[in-house]
Amino acid sequence: MSKTKVVYKKLRTAWGYAYINQNKIVLYDKLKGKKHLEIILHEQLHILFPDMDEDAIVRYSRTICDLLWSEGYRIFK
């Protein structure tokens, strides 16, 4: 699988979108901190597991996010 492209835009109705066929994620450009990590994980899970139901995606993205955050993962730009 090729690298997922991440694009930041002003969004009105969601924190992010996964474009599975394009291997692309669009994220709300104001996301920061733990919410940014959660949403990027959430959208990547949609790309990796396109048939997984939304409740499972939410549960897994939050679980992974909580673990990474508790281990000190942070984004510095």
Kinemage of the C-alpha trace (Angstrom):
@kinemage 1
@onewidth
@group {chain A} dominant
@subgroup {mainchain}
@vectorlist {calphas} color= white
{ca met a 1} P 0.000 0.000 0.000
{ca ser a 2} L 1.286 3.455 -0.868
{ca lys a 3} L 1.669 6.288 1.600
{ca thr a 4} L -1.546 8.079 2.516
{ca lys a 5} L -1.646 11.725 1.471
{ca val a 6} L -2.914 14.108 4.167
{ca val a 7} L -4.457 17.441 3.163
{ca tyr a 8} L -5.674 20.184 5.522
{ca lys a 9} L -8.728 22.269 4.614
{ca lys a 10} L -11.483 24.308 6.184
{ca leu a 11} L -14.298 21.833 6.758
{ca arg a 12} L -17.824 22.614 7.924
{ca thr a 13} L -19.518 19.312 8.663
{ca ala a 14} L -16.814 16.899 9.844
{ca trp a 15} L -13.376 16.694 11.449
{ca gly a 16} L -12.082 14.735 8.477
{ca tyr a 17} L -12.789 12.581 5.446
{ca ala a 18} L -11.137 9.470 4.033
{ca tyr a 19} L -10.989 9.065 0.268
{ca ile a 20} L -10.324 5.347 0.136
{ca asn a 21} L -9.819 5.002 -3.638
{ca gln a 22} L -7.390 7.931 -3.660
{ca asn a 23} L -5.541 6.881 -0.492
{ca lys a 24} L -6.099 10.428 0.783
{ca ile a 25} L -7.249 11.973 4.061
{ca val a 26} L -8.638 15.493 4.357
{ca leu a 27} L -8.510 16.959 7.863
{ca tyr a 28} L -10.022 20.109 9.334
{ca asp a 29} L -7.195 22.634 9.288
{ca lys a 30} L -7.729 23.792 12.895
{ca leu a 31} L -7.322 20.352 14.517
{ca lys a 32} L -4.656 20.279 17.223
{ca gly a 33} L -3.381 18.048 19.965
{ca lys a 34} L -5.077 14.839 20.961
{ca lys a 35} L -8.122 15.443 18.728
{ca his a 36} L -5.812 15.759 15.695
{ca leu a 37} L -4.208 12.417 16.552
{ca glu a 38} L -7.585 10.741 17.085
{ca ile a 39} L -9.024 11.959 13.787
{ca ile a 40} L -5.986 11.116 11.671
{ca leu a 41} L -6.052 7.591 13.148
{ca his a 42} L -9.810 7.395 12.553
{ca glu a 43} L -9.524 8.333 8.889
{ca gln a 44} L -6.533 6.041 8.307
{ca leu a 45} L -8.514 3.138 9.763
{ca his a 46} L -11.245 3.855 7.187
{ca ile a 47} L -8.630 3.528 4.439
{ca leu a 48} L -7.088 0.362 5.878
{ca phe a 49} L -10.390 -1.327 6.715
{ca pro a 50} L -13.046 0.090 4.371
{ca asp a 51} L -15.682 -2.478 5.400
{ca met a 52} L -15.345 -1.871 9.150
{ca asp a 53} L -18.413 -0.272 10.725
{ca glu a 54} L -18.229 3.277 12.083
{ca asp a 55} L -18.651 2.272 15.749
{ca ala a 56} L -15.619 -0.006 15.534
{ca ile a 57} L -13.578 2.684 13.752
{ca val a 58} L -14.419 5.165 16.527
{ca arg a 59} L -13.624 2.652 19.265
{ca tyr a 60} L -10.287 1.579 17.761
{ca ser a 61} L -9.135 5.096 16.881
{ca arg a 62} L -9.843 6.297 20.429
{ca thr a 63} L -8.125 3.276 21.979
{ca ile a 64} L -4.991 3.704 19.855
{ca cys a 65} L -5.043 7.472 20.404
{ca asp a 66} L -5.293 7.086 24.191
{ca leu a 67} L -2.349 4.676 24.233
{ca leu a 68} L -0.125 6.853 22.035
{ca trp a 69} L -1.069 9.992 23.966
{ca ser a 70} L -0.333 8.353 27.334
{ca glu a 71} L 3.084 7.329 25.950
{ca gly a 72} L 3.859 10.965 25.151
{ca tyr a 73} L 3.208 11.057 21.425
{ca arg a 74} L 2.836 14.663 20.281
{ca ile a 75} L 2.996 16.524 16.964
{ca phe a 76} L 5.289 19.534 16.805
{ca lys a 77} L 5.084 21.596 13.636
